[in-house]
Amino acid sequence: MSMKGLYIGGIEATGISQLMEKYVAEYFNGYKLDEGESMFQEGHVFYFEEIKDVIPAKYHHFIKNEDKFGGLSGYITIGCKDGNADERIISVLMCECGSYLYLLSTQEIGENGIERTIIIKDFIE
């Protein structure tokens, strides 16, 4: 795979979360991460086939079907609706070894009621 992204080598989930805060705050209008908190609670490993629909097609020619990716995901609270916390899934996709971050995304329910992945920030070069 010959894609490059945002270099994050050696940074743990909390540090990555803090780096991503500004992009999440722009998308979710004023989101604030508390000191020392992380948006991400789980780590994942994916084969390209599993996440092909998430990665923009313009990058598919860089990737082989057997390529693996790392990921982090978690929930954030962006406010309240009718007294209930408005929680959203937030995730990052990175190279398998965790040195380069490719995409920051969230999941939303579309007008048709189907969940879809929205890319908040694309770091792929």
N, CA, C and O atoms as a printed pandas DataFrame, in Angstrom:
     atom_number atom_name residue_name chain_id  residue_number  x_coord  y_coord  z_coord
0              1         N          MET        A               1    0.858   -1.174    0.000
1              2        CA          MET        A               1    0.000    0.000    0.000
2              3         C          MET        A               1    0.902    1.235    0.000
3              4         O          MET        A               1    1.874    1.302    0.752
4              5         N          SER        A               2    0.578    2.191   -0.834
5              6        CA          SER        A               2    1.429    3.370   -0.953
6              7         C          SER        A               2    0.723    4.660   -0.540
7              8         O          SER        A               2    1.075    5.741   -1.012
8              9         N          MET        A               3   -0.259    4.548    0.330
9             10        CA          MET        A               3   -0.953    5.749    0.809
10            11         C          MET        A               3   -0.188    6.339    1.985
11            12         O          MET        A               3    0.417    5.611    2.772
12            13         N          LYS        A               4   -0.219    7.637    2.095
13            14        CA          LYS        A               4    0.328    8.338    3.254
14            15         C          LYS        A               4   -0.816    9.102    3.899
15            16         O          LYS        A               4   -1.757    9.529    3.229
16            17         N          GLY        A               5   -0.720    9.263    5.183
17            18        CA          GLY        A               5   -1.718   10.013    5.921
18            19         C          GLY        A               5   -1.032   10.900    6.939
19            20         O          GLY        A               5    0.126   11.279    6.762
20            21         N          LEU        A               6   -1.732   11.228    7.985
21            22        CA          LEU        A               6   -1.197   12.037    9.073
22            23         C          LEU        A               6   -0.311   11.146    9.940
23            24         O          LEU        A               6   -0.777   10.139   10.472
24            25         N          TYR        A               7    0.960   11.508   10.085
25            26        CA          TYR        A               7    1.877   10.694   10.875
26            27         C          TYR        A               7    1.527   10.809   12.354
27            28         O          TYR        A               7    1.483   11.906   12.910
28            29         N          ILE        A               8    1.275    9.649   12.991
29            30        CA          ILE        A               8    0.920    9.607   14.413
30            31         C          ILE        A               8    1.753    8.569   15.156
31            32         O          ILE        A               8    1.362    8.127   16.236
32            33         N          GLY        A               9    2.883    8.176   14.600
33            34        CA          GLY        A               9    3.721    7.133   15.189
34            35         C          GLY        A               9    4.010    7.388   16.655
35            36         O          GLY        A               9    4.432    8.483   17.029
36            37         N          GLY        A              10    3.784    6.375   17.492
37            38        CA          GLY        A              10    4.090    6.468   18.916
38            39         C          GLY        A              10    3.035    7.170   19.766
39            40         O          GLY        A              10    3.180    7.242   20.986
40            41         N          ILE        A              11    1.983    7.684   19.148
41            42        CA          ILE        A              11    0.937    8.376   19.915
42            43         C          ILE        A              11   -0.143    7.372   20.293
43            44         O          ILE        A              11   -0.620    6.624   19.439
44            45         N          GLU        A              12   -0.530    7.349   21.553
45            46        CA          GLU        A              12   -1.567    6.439   22.028
46            47         C          GLU        A              12   -2.951    7.022   21.777
47            48         O          GLU        A              12   -3.080    8.161   21.329
48            49         N          ALA        A              13   -3.986    6.237   22.067
49            50        CA          ALA        A              13   -5.373    6.608   21.764
50            51         C          ALA        A              13   -5.776    7.965   22.344
51            52         O          ALA        A              13   -6.463    8.738   21.675
52            53         N          THR        A              14   -5.364    8.264   23.568
53            54        CA          THR        A              14   -5.730    9.554   24.176
54            55         C          THR        A              14   -5.102   10.710   23.410
55            56         O          THR        A              14   -5.750   11.736   23.201
56            57         N          GLY        A              15   -3.856   10.560   22.990
57            58        CA          GLY        A              15   -3.192   11.590   22.214
58            59         C          GLY        A              15   -3.822   11.764   20.838
59            60         O          GLY        A              15   -3.982   12.888   20.361
60            61         N          ILE        A              16   -4.178   10.654   20.202
61            62        CA          ILE        A              16   -4.862   10.729   18.905
62            63         C          ILE        A              16   -6.201   11.430   19.073
63            64         O          ILE        A              16   -6.586   12.255   18.245
64            65         N          SER        A              17   -6.898   11.104   20.132
65            66        CA          SER        A              17   -8.177   11.732   20.435
66            67         C          SER        A              17   -8.029   13.246   20.564
67            68         O          SER        A              17   -8.838   14.006   20.031
68            69         N          GLN        A              18   -7.001   13.670   21.266
69            70        CA          GLN        A              18   -6.769   15.110   21.442
70            71         C          GLN        A              18   -6.434   15.783   20.108
71            72         O          GLN        A              18   -6.853   16.916   19.870
72            73         N          LEU        A              19   -5.680   15.097   19.231
73            74        CA          LEU        A              19   -5.384   15.636   17.903
74            75         C          LEU        A              19   -6.650   15.777   17.051
75            76         O          LEU        A              19   -6.772   16.709   16.256
76            77         N          MET        A              20   -7.576   14.853   17.225
77            78        CA          MET        A              20   -8.800   14.834   16.409
78            79         C          MET        A              20   -9.885   15.772   16.939
79            80         O          MET        A              20  -10.859   16.058   16.243
80            81         N          GLU        A              21   -9.711   16.248   18.172
81            82        CA          GLU        A              21  -10.740   17.079   18.802
82            83         C          GLU        A              21  -11.130   18.278   17.946
83            84         O          GLU        A              21  -12.318   18.579   17.831
84            85         N          LYS        A              22  -10.175   18.967   17.345
85            86        CA          LYS        A              22  -10.505   20.170   16.581
86            87         C          LYS        A              22  -11.383   19.855   15.374
87            88         O          LYS        A              22  -12.262   20.646   15.032
88            89         N          TYR        A              23  -11.160   18.715   14.723
89            90        CA          TYR        A              23  -11.972   18.338   13.565
90            91         C          TYR        A              23  -13.381   17.935   13.990
91            92         O          TYR        A              23  -14.363   18.262   13.324
92            93         N          VAL        A              24  -13.464   17.216   15.116
93            94        CA          VAL        A              24  -14.776   16.822   15.645
94            95         C          VAL        A              24  -15.549   18.062   16.082
95            96         O          VAL        A              24  -16.755   18.157   15.852
96            97         N          ALA        A              25  -14.857   19.013   16.713
97            98        CA          ALA        A              25  -15.503   20.256   17.170
98            99         C          ALA        A              25  -16.012   21.088   15.993
99           100         O          ALA        A              25  -17.048   21.743   16.106
100          101         N          GLU        A              26  -15.310   21.072   14.884
101          102        CA          GLU        A              26  -15.779   21.785   13.693
102          103         C          GLU        A              26  -17.024   21.119   13.124
103          104         O          GLU        A              26  -17.957   21.802   12.700
104          105         N          TYR        A              27  -17.043   19.802   13.111
105          106        CA          TYR        A              27  -18.174   19.066   12.545
106          107         C          TYR        A              27  -19.391   19.100   13.475
107          108         O          TYR        A              27  -20.521   19.296   13.027
108          109         N          PHE        A              28  -19.145   18.908   14.770
109          110        CA          PHE        A              28  -20.225   18.887   15.761
110          111         C          PHE        A              28  -20.289   20.195   16.539
111          112         O          PHE        A              28  -20.576   20.188   17.736
112          113         N          ASN        A              29  -20.031   21.286   15.892
113          114        CA          ASN        A              29  -20.195   22.634   16.415
114          115         C          ASN        A              29  -19.904   22.794   17.908
115          116         O          ASN        A              29  -20.823   22.823   18.727
116          117         N          GLY        A              30  -18.630   22.896   18.251
117          118        CA          GLY        A              30  -18.251   23.214   19.614
118          119         C          GLY        A              30  -18.015   22.041   20.534
119          120         O          GLY        A              30  -17.878   22.237   21.742
120          121         N          TYR        A              31  -17.960   20.816   20.008
121          122        CA          TYR        A              31  -17.677   19.665   20.852
122          123         C          TYR        A              31  -16.396   19.913   21.644
123          124         O          TYR        A              31  -15.431   20.459   21.110
124          125         N          LYS        A              32  -16.385   19.523   22.893
125          126        CA          LYS        A              32  -15.224   19.723   23.769
126          127         C          LYS        A              32  -14.884   18.409   24.456
127          128         O          LYS        A              32  -15.742   17.758   25.052
128          129         N          LEU        A              33  -13.626   18.039   24.361
129          130        CA          LEU        A              33  -13.118   16.848   25.022
130          131         C          LEU        A              33  -12.543   17.262   26.367
131          132         O          LEU        A              33  -11.741   18.193   26.435
132          133         N          ASP        A              34  -12.940   16.587   27.431
133          134        CA          ASP        A              34  -12.412   16.896   28.757
134          135         C          ASP        A              34  -10.944   16.489   28.855
135          136         O          ASP        A              34  -10.505   15.547   28.194
136          137         N          GLU        A              35  -10.196   17.203   29.679
137          138        CA          GLU        A              35   -8.775   16.954   29.903
138          139         C          GLU        A              35   -8.529   15.482   30.238
139          140         O          GLU        A              35   -9.166   14.924   31.132
140          141         N          GLY        A              36   -7.601   14.863   29.512
141          142        CA          GLY        A              36   -7.226   13.476   29.772
142          143         C          GLY        A              36   -8.215   12.440   29.276
143          144         O          GLY        A              36   -7.970   11.243   29.427
144          145         N          GLU        A              37   -9.326   12.863   28.687
145          146        CA          GLU        A              37  -10.335   11.945   28.167
146          147         C          GLU        A              37   -9.982   11.511   26.753
147          148         O          GLU        A              37   -9.265   12.210   26.038
148          149         N          SER        A              38  -10.488   10.361   26.362
149          150        CA          SER        A              38  -10.300    9.875   25.000
150          151         C          SER        A              38  -11.651    9.597   24.363
151          152         O          SER        A              38  -12.556    9.077   25.015
152          153         N          MET        A              39  -11.784    9.940   23.101
153          154        CA          MET        A              39  -12.991    9.605   22.346
154          155         C          MET        A              39  -13.031    8.115   22.040
155          156         O          MET        A              39  -14.098    7.555   21.786
156          157         N          PHE        A              40  -11.873    7.480   22.065
157          158        CA          PHE        A              40  -11.757    6.113   21.579
158          159         C          PHE        A              40  -11.624    5.116   22.727
159          160         O          PHE        A              40  -10.802    5.294   23.627
160          161         N          GLN        A              41  -12.442    4.067   22.685
161          162        CA          GLN        A              41  -12.421    3.045   23.717
162          163         C          GLN        A              41  -12.047    1.668   23.189
163          164         O          GLN        A              41  -11.688    0.787   23.970
164          165         N          GLU        A              42  -12.124    1.466   21.867
165          166        CA          GLU        A              42  -11.864    0.145   21.296
166          167         C          GLU        A              42  -10.894    0.229   20.139
167          168         O          GLU        A              42  -10.890    1.202   19.385
168          169         N          GLY        A              43  -10.066   -0.806   20.002
169          170        CA          GLY        A              43   -9.173   -0.936   18.860
170          171         C          GLY        A              43   -9.658   -2.055   17.952
171          172         O          GLY        A              43  -10.276   -3.014   18.414
172          173         N          HIS        A              44   -9.377   -1.931   16.661
173          174        CA          HIS        A              44   -9.854   -2.909   15.675
174          175         C          HIS        A              44   -8.774   -3.164   14.631
175          176         O          HIS        A              44   -7.878   -2.345   14.426
176          177         N          VAL        A              45   -8.881   -4.320   13.975
177          178        CA          VAL        A              45   -8.083   -4.626   12.791
178          179         C          VAL        A              45   -9.079   -5.039   11.712
179          180         O          VAL        A              45   -9.975   -5.847   11.958
180          181         N          PHE        A              46   -8.915   -4.474   10.511
181          182        CA          PHE        A              46   -9.827   -4.733    9.405
182          183         C          PHE        A              46   -9.040   -5.131    8.158
183          184         O          PHE        A              46   -7.943   -4.628    7.918
184          185         N          TYR        A              47   -9.608   -6.034    7.375
185          186        CA          TYR        A              47   -9.129   -6.261    6.018
186          187         C          TYR        A              47   -9.832   -5.256    5.117
187          188         O          TYR        A              47  -10.930   -4.790    5.422
188          189         N          PHE        A              48   -9.181   -4.927    4.000
189          190        CA          PHE        A              48   -9.726   -3.949    3.066
190          191         C          PHE        A              48  -11.162   -4.293    2.660
191          192         O          PHE        A              48  -12.015   -3.409    2.597
192          193         N          GLU        A              49  -11.427   -5.557    2.389
193          194        CA          GLU        A              49  -12.773   -5.966    1.973
194          195         C          GLU        A              49  -13.846   -5.564    2.993
195          196         O          GLU        A              49  -14.974   -5.252    2.613
196          197         N          GLU        A              50  -13.502   -5.570    4.271
197          198        CA          GLU        A              50  -14.464   -5.248    5.323
198          199         C          GLU        A              50  -14.824   -3.766    5.369
199          200         O          GLU        A              50  -15.916   -3.403    5.807
200          201         N          ILE        A              51  -13.904   -2.906    4.916
201          202        CA          ILE        A              51  -14.120   -1.466    5.035
202          203         C          ILE        A              51  -14.057   -0.744    3.697
203          204         O          ILE        A              51  -13.973    0.483    3.648
204          205         N          LYS        A              52  -14.097   -1.499    2.631
205          206        CA          LYS        A              52  -13.975   -0.936    1.286
206          207         C          LYS        A              52  -14.961    0.212    1.048
207          208         O          LYS        A              52  -14.619    1.200    0.399
208          209         N          ASP        A              53  -16.171    0.082    1.568
209          210        CA          ASP        A              53  -17.200    1.108    1.363
210          211         C          ASP        A              53  -16.914    2.396    2.127
211          212         O          ASP        A              53  -17.471    3.441    1.791
212          213         N          VAL        A              54  -16.066    2.345    3.136
213          214        CA          VAL        A              54  -15.741    3.527    3.941
214          215         C          VAL        A              54  -14.655    4.362    3.267
215          216         O          VAL        A              54  -14.672    5.591    3.338
216          217         N          ILE        A              55  -13.722    3.694    2.622
217          218        CA          ILE        A              55  -12.590    4.382    1.987
218          219         C          ILE        A              55  -13.039    4.925    0.630
219          220         O          ILE        A              55  -13.552    4.168   -0.194
220          221         N          PRO        A              56  -12.853    6.217    0.389
221          222        CA          PRO        A              56  -13.250    6.783   -0.903
222          223         C          PRO        A              56  -12.646    6.000   -2.075
223          224         O          PRO        A              56  -11.475    5.623   -2.037
224          225         N          ALA        A              57  -13.443    5.760   -3.103
225          226        CA          ALA        A              57  -13.030    4.963   -4.256
226          227         C          ALA        A              57  -11.769    5.501   -4.930
227          228         O          ALA        A              57  -11.024    4.732   -5.538
228          229         N          LYS        A              58  -11.521    6.791   -4.834
229          230        CA          LYS        A              58  -10.343    7.371   -5.491
230          231         C          LYS        A              58   -9.031    6.835   -4.922
231          232         O          LYS        A              58   -7.976    7.028   -5.526
232          233         N          TYR        A              59   -9.079    6.157   -3.756
233          234        CA          TYR        A              59   -7.878    5.585   -3.147
234          235         C          TYR        A              59   -7.764    4.077   -3.327
235          236         O          TYR        A              59   -6.732    3.497   -2.987
236          237         N          HIS        A              60   -8.787    3.436   -3.847
237          238        CA          HIS        A              60   -8.807    1.973   -3.926
238          239         C          HIS        A              60   -7.657    1.398   -4.740
239          240         O          HIS        A              60   -7.212    0.284   -4.462
240          241         N          HIS        A              61   -7.168    2.118   -5.730
241          242        CA          HIS        A              61   -6.070    1.586   -6.554
242          243         C          HIS        A              61   -4.753    1.476   -5.782
243          244         O          HIS        A              61   -3.830    0.804   -6.242
244          245         N          PHE        A              62   -4.652    2.121   -4.620
245          246        CA          PHE        A              62   -3.464    2.022   -3.776
246          247         C          PHE        A              62   -3.477    0.774   -2.893
247          248         O          PHE        A              62   -2.456    0.419   -2.303
248          249         N          ILE        A              63   -4.627    0.112   -2.801
249          250        CA          ILE        A              63   -4.843   -0.909   -1.784
250          251         C          ILE        A              63   -5.073   -2.275   -2.416
251          252         O          ILE        A              63   -5.748   -2.398   -3.438
252          253         N          LYS        A              64   -4.497   -3.302   -1.784
253          254        CA          LYS        A              64   -4.728   -4.686   -2.201
254          255         C          LYS        A              64   -5.770   -5.296   -1.272
255          256         O          LYS        A              64   -5.907   -4.868   -0.126
256          257         N          ASN        A              65   -6.503   -6.290   -1.760
257          258        CA          ASN        A              65   -7.552   -6.921   -0.951
258          259         C          ASN        A              65   -7.032   -7.506    0.353
259          260         O          ASN        A              65   -7.766   -7.561    1.340
260          261         N          GLU        A              66   -5.779   -7.943    0.371
261          262        CA          GLU        A              66   -5.226   -8.555    1.586
262          263         C          GLU        A              66   -4.641   -7.529    2.561
263          264         O          GLU        A              66   -4.192   -7.904    3.644
264          265         N          ASP        A              67   -4.636   -6.251    2.200
265          266        CA          ASP        A              67   -4.127   -5.209    3.102
266          267         C          ASP        A              67   -5.004   -5.100    4.344
267          268         O          ASP        A              67   -6.225   -5.237    4.278
268          269         N          LYS        A              68   -4.353   -4.850    5.475
269          270        CA          LYS        A              68   -5.050   -4.690    6.750
270          271         C          LYS        A              68   -4.949   -3.235    7.209
271          272         O          LYS        A              68   -4.029   -2.509    6.833
272          273         N          PHE        A              69   -5.902   -2.836    8.015
273          274        CA          PHE        A              69   -5.954   -1.498    8.586
274          275         C          PHE        A              69   -6.202   -1.611   10.080
275          276         O          PHE        A              69   -6.790   -2.584   10.552
276          277         N          GLY        A              70   -5.751   -0.610   10.817
277          278        CA          GLY        A              70   -6.072   -0.492   12.235
278          279         C          GLY        A              70   -7.182    0.533   12.385
279          280         O          GLY        A              70   -7.400    1.366   11.505
280          281         N          GLY        A              71   -7.862    0.464   13.482
281          282        CA          GLY        A              71   -8.909    1.438   13.739
282          283         C          GLY        A              71   -9.137    1.623   15.225
283          284         O          GLY        A              71   -8.858    0.733   16.028
284          285         N          LEU        A              72   -9.646    2.786   15.579
285          286        CA          LEU        A              72  -10.082    3.080   16.940
286          287         C          LEU        A              72  -11.498    3.599   16.847
287          288         O          LEU        A              72  -11.844    4.311   15.904
288          289         N          SER        A              73  -12.322    3.246   17.822
289          290        CA          SER        A              73  -13.688    3.758   17.817
290          291         C          SER        A              73  -14.169    3.994   19.235
291          292         O          SER        A              73  -13.601    3.492   20.205
292          293         N          GLY        A              74  -15.228    4.769   19.322
293          294        CA          GLY        A              74  -15.841    5.049   20.612
294          295         C          GLY        A              74  -17.081    5.898   20.434
295          296         O          GLY        A              74  -17.524    6.154   19.314
296          297         N          TYR        A              75  -17.629    6.328   21.545
297          298        CA          TYR        A              75  -18.824    7.174   21.551
298          299         C          TYR        A              75  -18.464    8.539   22.105
299          300         O          TYR        A              75  -17.650    8.662   23.020
300          301         N          ILE        A              76  -19.084    9.560   21.536
301          302        CA          ILE        A              76  -18.967   10.894   22.099
302          303         C          ILE        A              76  -20.374   11.410   22.366
303          304         O          ILE        A              76  -21.329   11.001   21.706
304          305         N          THR        A              77  -20.496   12.299   23.325
305          306        CA          THR        A              77  -21.767   12.951   23.609
306          307         C          THR        A              77  -21.664   14.379   23.123
307          308         O          THR        A              77  -20.766   15.118   23.526
308          309         N          ILE        A              78  -22.592   14.770   22.250
309          310        CA          ILE        A              78  -22.511   16.101   21.666
310          311         C          ILE        A              78  -23.616   17.034   22.152
311          312         O          ILE        A              78  -23.722   18.169   21.687
312          313         N          GLY        A              79  -24.428   16.565   23.073
313          314        CA          GLY        A              79  -25.501   17.390   23.608
314          315         C          GLY        A              79  -26.627   16.506   24.102
315          316         O          GLY        A              79  -26.459   15.304   24.308
316          317         N          CYS        A              80  -27.778   17.131   24.286
317          318        CA          CYS        A              80  -28.964   16.406   24.738
318          319         C          CYS        A              80  -30.142   16.702   23.812
319          320         O          CYS        A              80  -30.289   17.810   23.297
320          321         N          LYS        A              81  -30.966   15.692   23.620
321          322        CA          LYS        A              81  -32.205   15.841   22.867
322          323         C          LYS        A              81  -33.312   15.281   23.744
323          324         O          LYS        A              81  -33.296   14.103   24.101
324          325         N          ASP        A              82  -34.260   16.117   24.084
325          326        CA          ASP        A              82  -35.398   15.690   24.903
326          327         C          ASP        A              82  -34.958   15.000   26.191
327          328         O          ASP        A              82  -35.566   14.017   26.614
328          329         N          GLY        A              83  -33.901   15.516   26.809
329          330        CA          GLY        A              83  -33.432   14.971   28.076
330          331         C          GLY        A              83  -32.541   13.752   27.949
331          332         O          GLY        A              83  -32.083   13.219   28.960
332          333         N          ASN        A              84  -32.285   13.297   26.729
333          334        CA          ASN        A              84  -31.418   12.140   26.510
334          335         C          ASN        A              84  -30.110   12.585   25.876
335          336         O          ASN        A              84  -30.090   13.482   25.033
336          337         N          ALA        A              85  -29.010   11.947   26.290
337          338        CA          ALA        A              85  -27.704   12.279   25.717
338          339         C          ALA        A              85  -27.699   11.938   24.229
339          340         O          ALA        A              85  -28.165   10.875   23.819
340          341         N          ASP        A              86  -27.164   12.856   23.434
341          342        CA          ASP        A              86  -27.029   12.647   21.992
342          343         C          ASP        A              86  -25.646   12.063   21.750
343          344         O          ASP        A              86  -24.667   12.795   21.610
344          345         N          GLU        A              87  -25.573   10.728   21.702
345          346        CA          GLU        A              87  -24.301   10.041   21.531
346          347         C          GLU        A              87  -24.079    9.692   20.069
347          348         O          GLU        A              87  -25.014    9.354   19.344
348          349         N          ARG        A              88  -22.834    9.781   19.654
349          350        CA          ARG        A              88  -22.450    9.448   18.282
350          351         C          ARG        A              88  -21.237    8.545   18.304
351          352         O          ARG        A              88  -20.385    8.646   19.187
352          353         N          ILE        A              89  -21.168    7.664   17.326
353          354        CA          ILE        A              89  -19.978    6.832   17.142
354          355         C          ILE        A              89  -18.948    7.669   16.403
355          356         O          ILE        A              89  -19.269    8.365   15.439
356          357         N          ILE        A              90  -17.718    7.592   16.862
357          358        CA          ILE        A              90  -16.613    8.307   16.228
358          359         C          ILE        A              90  -15.504    7.287   16.001
359          360         O          ILE        A              90  -15.281    6.425   16.851
360          361         N          SER        A              91  -14.810    7.369   14.877
361          362        CA          SER        A              91  -13.753    6.391   14.621
362          363         C          SER        A              91  -12.659    6.965   13.730
363          364         O          SER        A              91  -12.865    7.932   12.997
364          365         N          VAL        A              92  -11.497    6.340   13.817
365          366        CA          VAL        A              92  -10.381    6.665   12.939
366          367         C          VAL        A              92   -9.920    5.378   12.276
367          368         O          VAL        A              92   -9.983    4.294   12.854
368          369         N          LEU        A              93   -9.456    5.534   11.049
369          370        CA          LEU        A              93   -8.886    4.426   10.300
370          371         C          LEU        A              93   -7.425    4.761   10.048
371          372         O          LEU        A              93   -7.097    5.881    9.657
372          373         N          MET        A              94   -6.554    3.793   10.273
373          374        CA          MET        A              94   -5.118    4.027   10.133
374          375         C          MET        A              94   -4.445    2.820    9.506
375          376         O          MET        A              94   -5.075    1.782    9.300
376          377         N          CYS        A              95   -3.162    2.962    9.205
377          378        CA          CYS        A              95   -2.414    1.823    8.690
378          379         C          CYS        A              95   -2.359    0.745    9.775
379          380         O          CYS        A              95   -2.581    1.017   10.955
380          381         N          GLU        A              96   -2.064   -0.460    9.355
381          382        CA          GLU        A              96   -2.068   -1.595   10.285
382          383         C          GLU        A              96   -1.140   -1.398   11.470
383          384         O          GLU        A              96   -1.465   -1.817   12.581
384          385         N          CYS        A              97    0.007   -0.770   11.258
385          386        CA          CYS        A              97    0.976   -0.613   12.355
386          387         C          CYS        A              97    0.691    0.623   13.212
387          388         O          CYS        A              97    1.360    0.831   14.225
388          389         N          GLY        A              98   -0.291    1.446   12.824
389          390        CA          GLY        A              98   -0.676    2.594   13.636
390          391         C          GLY        A              98    0.196    3.825   13.485
391          392         O          GLY        A              98    0.154    4.712   14.336
392          393         N          SER        A              99    0.986    3.902   12.426
393          394        CA          SER        A              99    1.860    5.056   12.226
394          395         C          SER        A              99    1.209    6.197   11.448
395          396         O          SER        A              99    1.561    7.362   11.633
396          397         N          TYR        A             100    0.261    5.857   10.580
397          398        CA          TYR        A             100   -0.397    6.876    9.757
398          399         C          TYR        A             100   -1.907    6.789    9.902
399          400         O          TYR        A             100   -2.495    5.714    9.783
400          401         N          LEU        A             101   -2.514    7.915   10.156
401          402        CA          LEU        A             101   -3.964    8.002   10.283
402          403         C          LEU        A             101   -4.526    8.433    8.927
403          404         O          LEU        A             101   -4.018    9.368    8.309
404          405         N          TYR        A             102   -5.585    7.742    8.462
405          406        CA          TYR        A             102   -6.149    8.016    7.142
406          407         C          TYR        A             102   -7.465    8.798    7.188
407          408         O          TYR        A             102   -7.618    9.808    6.501
408          409         N          LEU        A             103   -8.401    8.328    7.993
409          410        CA          LEU        A             103   -9.735    8.932    7.993
410          411         C          LEU        A             103  -10.284    9.088    9.400
411          412         O          LEU        A             103  -10.063    8.235   10.260
412          413         N          LEU        A             104  -10.992   10.170    9.630
413          414        CA          LEU        A             104  -11.761   10.403   10.854
414          415         C          LEU        A             104  -13.217   10.400   10.420
415          416         O          LEU        A             104  -13.589   11.133    9.504
416          417         N          SER        A             105  -14.039    9.594   11.058
417          418        CA          SER        A             105  -15.430    9.486   10.608
418          419         C          SER        A             105  -16.407    9.345   11.766
419          420         O          SER        A             105  -16.027    9.092   12.909
420          421         N          THR        A             106  -17.665    9.515   11.428
421          422        CA          THR        A             106  -18.763    9.309   12.364
422          423         C          THR        A             106  -19.855    8.557   11.631
423          424         O          THR        A             106  -19.820    8.425   10.408
424          425         N          GLN        A             107  -20.813    8.072   12.378
425          426        CA          GLN        A             107  -21.949    7.396   11.754
426          427         C          GLN        A             107  -23.203    8.164   12.104
427          428         O          GLN        A             107  -23.407    8.578   13.245
428          429         N          GLU        A             108  -24.044    8.346   11.090
429          430        CA          GLU        A             108  -25.288    9.084   11.252
430          431         C          GLU        A             108  -26.419    8.323   10.587
431          432         O          GLU        A             108  -26.203    7.504    9.694
432          433         N          ILE        A             109  -27.608    8.605   11.033
433          434        CA          ILE        A             109  -28.795    8.037   10.412
434          435         C          ILE        A             109  -29.239    8.992    9.312
435          436         O          ILE        A             109  -29.494   10.168    9.572
436          437         N          GLY        A             110  -29.333    8.489    8.086
437          438        CA          GLY        A             110  -29.746    9.308    6.957
438          439         C          GLY        A             110  -31.245    9.538    6.951
439          440         O          GLY        A             110  -31.973    8.996    7.782
440          441         N          GLU        A             111  -31.695   10.345    6.007
441          442        CA          GLU        A             111  -33.124   10.655    5.886
442          443         C          GLU        A             111  -33.970    9.412    5.669
443          444         O          GLU        A             111  -35.144    9.380    6.040
444          445         N          ASN        A             112  -33.373    8.382    5.065
445          446        CA          ASN        A             112  -34.088    7.138    4.803
446          447         C          ASN        A             112  -34.057    6.175    5.994
447          448         O          ASN        A             112  -34.569    5.059    5.907
448          449         N          GLY        A             113  -33.453    6.611    7.107
449          450        CA          GLY        A             113  -33.392    5.785    8.311
450          451         C          GLY        A             113  -32.248    4.787    8.322
451          452         O          GLY        A             113  -32.135    3.994    9.257
452          453         N          ILE        A             114  -31.403    4.807    7.311
453          454        CA          ILE        A             114  -30.281    3.882    7.214
454          455         C          ILE        A             114  -29.015    4.559    7.732
455          456         O          ILE        A             114  -28.725    5.710    7.405
456          457         N          GLU        A             115  -28.269    3.813    8.549
457          458        CA          GLU        A             115  -27.017    4.341    9.100
458          459         C          GLU        A             115  -25.971    4.439    7.990
459          460         O          GLU        A             115  -25.849    3.542    7.155
460          461         N          ARG        A             116  -25.224    5.534    7.993
461          462        CA          ARG        A             116  -24.177    5.729    6.993
462          463         C          ARG        A             116  -22.950    6.331    7.656
463          464         O          ARG        A             116  -23.045    7.012    8.677
464          465         N          THR        A             117  -21.806    6.069    7.062
465          466        CA          THR        A             117  -20.546    6.605    7.568
466          467         C          THR        A             117  -20.257    7.923    6.875
467          468         O          THR        A             117  -20.324    8.015    5.649
468          469         N          ILE        A             118  -19.935    8.944    7.661
469          470        CA          ILE        A             118  -19.605   10.274    7.165
470          471         C          ILE        A             118  -18.144   10.550    7.503
471          472         O          ILE        A             118  -17.741   10.454    8.662
472          473         N          ILE        A             119  -17.362   10.889    6.497
473          474        CA          ILE        A             119  -15.959   11.232    6.743
474          475         C          ILE        A             119  -15.883   12.677    7.181
475          476         O          ILE        A             119  -16.270   13.585    6.445
476          477         N          ILE        A             120  -15.378   12.882    8.393
477          478        CA          ILE        A             120  -15.199   14.213    8.950
478          479         C          ILE        A             120  -13.914   14.829    8.405
479          480         O          ILE        A             120  -13.882   16.009    8.059
480          481         N          LYS        A             121  -12.855   14.019    8.332
481          482        CA          LYS        A             121  -11.578   14.533    7.847
482          483         C          LYS        A             121  -10.838   13.411    7.123
483          484         O          LYS        A             121  -10.717   12.300    7.638
484          485         N          ASP        A             122  -10.349   13.716    5.932
485          486        CA          ASP        A             122   -9.580   12.799    5.109
486          487         C          ASP        A             122   -8.117   13.260    5.177
487          488         O          ASP        A             122   -7.788   14.370    4.761
488          489         N          PHE        A             123   -7.248   12.393    5.707
489          490        CA          PHE        A             123   -5.833   12.728    5.849
490          491         C          PHE        A             123   -4.959   12.067    4.784
491          492         O          PHE        A             123   -3.739   12.225    4.801
492          493         N          ILE        A             124   -5.569   11.335    3.868
493          494        CA          ILE        A             124   -4.804   10.590    2.868
494          495         C          ILE        A             124   -4.191   11.555    1.862
495          496         O          ILE        A             124   -4.845   12.480    1.380
496          497         N          GLU        A             125   -2.925   11.317    1.560
497          498        CA          GLU        A             125   -2.212   12.147    0.556
498          499         C          GLU        A             125   -2.134   11.390   -0.752
499          500         O          GLU        A             125   -1.580   11.898   -1.727
